[in-house]
Amino acid sequence: MSKEVVYENPPLIEVICELRWPLKVYRQYGNQPIDKYYHDYESEFSSFISEKGYKEVQSRIPADMPVEILGSAPVLQLRKEKDTWPLFQIGPGLFTANTVPPYNGWSSFRNDFHLGLEALYKSYPAASSLLKFSQMELRYINGFDEKFDYSPENFRDYSKHEFGFGFSLSEAIEKSAVEREKIAFISSFNFDLKDIKDSLANIKIAKGQQKNKDSLILELGITKKFKESTIQEQEDVAKWFDDAHRVISRWFDMSVSKKIREKMGKTKTIEVNN
């Protein structure tokens, strides 16, 4: 049993859990990389998840477009009702679970993710021998707008004082800009993690927009890439995402300033069954 802190007004834009497996080239399919079992996977997944209440199915491609030409891209979105969250996305070599605010913490969303994970393992043909993952990824995308006293003009100072990120250009280069305050800064950091074996941290901070408002976008993610696509037990996949969440949550809590914390409002502590 562990504890999770949930904020009253989190800056969250979206949480994404993603699993990928490689496409293969078959001569009889014109040497096009495909997921040979996708159509069976789509049919079985849709049927299983519909029985759990996810009856709203939306195709992301035109009806006359062959799935085979898409590569590893989302084809279907499945929700309980139109425009509600969370949602599942499936495609050739792809499964994702996504959610947006109102967000009641990982302890709540993980139940939905686990349901999708169960559907994946039960619907993919001969999953115990054919479902070999190449990548797992958890991403938290956050946006800090005017409610958090952000403006694009103070991006550099705001990044440094509220999150500890520093940005600078040489004076000679900055002088070349028509308007210095409109210089677009994008920074990303990647490194191997001590905390989770064979996993990579992906941290990005940049100017952006959410709901047509200027925002500082902070993305915290962890990726596990397999050197060779490999079969993973469902429980091991679920545990990796739990571990990734714990690390990302710690990063966030240790990075944001007291000022940001106050603007996120009251907190509530939720007990999590590990």
C-alpha positions, 0 to 999 in steps of 0.5 A, spaced: 500 500 500 502 506 498 499 513 497 498 518 492 497 526 492 492 529 487 491 536 486 485 540 486 487 544 480 492 540 476 495 543 470 494 536 466 493 536 459 493 529 458 496 522 460 498 517 455 499 509 456 502 506 450 504 499 447 507 498 441 509 491 437 513 491 430 510 490 424 512 485 419 513 485 412 510 479 408 511 478 400 504 476 399 502 483 402 506 487 397 512 487 402 508 492 406 510 492 413 503 490 416 500 487 423 497 481 420 493 479 425 490 487 426 483 485 423 482 479 428 485 484 434 480 490 432 474 485 432 475 482 438 478 488 442 472 492 440 467 486 442 470 485 449 471 492 451 463 494 448 461 489 454 465 493 459 461 499 457 465 502 451 460 502 446 462 509 442 467 507 437 470 512 432 474 510 426 480 515 425 481 513 417 476 514 411 472 507 410 475 506 404 482 507 406 486 500 407 489 499 414 495 496 411 498 503 408 497 506 415 503 503 418 503 503 426 497 509 427 491 509 431 485 506 427 479 506 432 478 510 438 473 507 443 469 511 449 463 510 453 460 516 450 461 521 445 467 526 447 468 522 454 474 520 457 478 515 458 479 512 451 482 507 448 486 507 441 488 501 437 491 500 430 496 496 427 502 494 432 499 499 437 494 500 443 494 506 448 489 508 454 489 516 454 485 520 459 484 528 460 482 532 466 478 531 471 483 527 473 482 523 479 489 520 480 493 514 477 490 510 482 483 511 478 486 511 471 490 505 472 483 501 473 481 503 466 488 502 463 488 495 466 481 494 463 484 496 456 490 491 458 486 485 459 482 487 453 489 487 449 491 480 451 484 477 451 483 479 444 490 479 440 490 472 437 495 467 440 497 473 445 502 469 449 506 467 443 505 472 438 504 479 442 511 481 442 512 488 444 518 493 442 516 499 446 512 501 452 511 508 454 508 513 459 507 520 458 504 526 462 503 532 458 502 539 463 500 546 461 501 552 465 497 558 463 495 565 465 492 561 471 499 560 473 502 567 472 505 564 466 506 569 459 510 567 453 514 574 454 517 571 461 518 564 459 525 563 461 525 566 468 518 562 469 522 556 467 528 557 471 524 560 477 518 555 477 521 549 475 529 550 475 530 549 467 535 554 465 535 557 457 540 562 454 542 564 448 549 568 446 547 575 446 550 575 439 545 570 437 539 574 440 540 580 437 539 577 430 531 576 433 526 581 431 523 580 437 527 577 443 520 575 447 518 571 441 524 567 441 521 560 441 525 555 446 524 548 446 528 543 450 529 536 451 532 531 456 534 524 455 537 519 460 537 512 462 534 511 469 537 508 475 530 507 478 527 502 472 531 497 468 532 499 461 528 505 461 529 512 458 527 518 461 524 523 456 523 530 459 521 536 454 519 543 456 517 548 451 512 554 449 505 552 446 498 553 447 492 549 450 485 551 449 487 557 445 491 560 451 499 561 451 502 556 455 508 553 458 508 545 456 512 540 460 512 533 458 514 528 463 515 521 460 519 514 461 520 509 455 522 502 455 525 500 448 526 492 447 532 491 443 528 485 441 521 485 441 519 480 446 513 477 450 511 480 456 506 477 462 500 482 463 502 483 470 509 485 468 507 490 463 502 493 469 508 493 474 512 497 469 507 502 468 506 503 476 513 504 477 514 509 471 508 513 474 511 513 481 518 516 478 514 521 474 510 523 480 516 524 484 519 528 478 513 533 478 513 534 486 520 535 486 520 540 480 514 545 481 515 551 486 511 553 492 508 558 488 505 553 483 504 548 488 499 553 491 496 555 485 494 547 484 490 548 490 488 543 495 490 536 495 487 529 497 491 523 499 489 517 496 491 510 498 494 505 492 494 498 492 500 496 489 
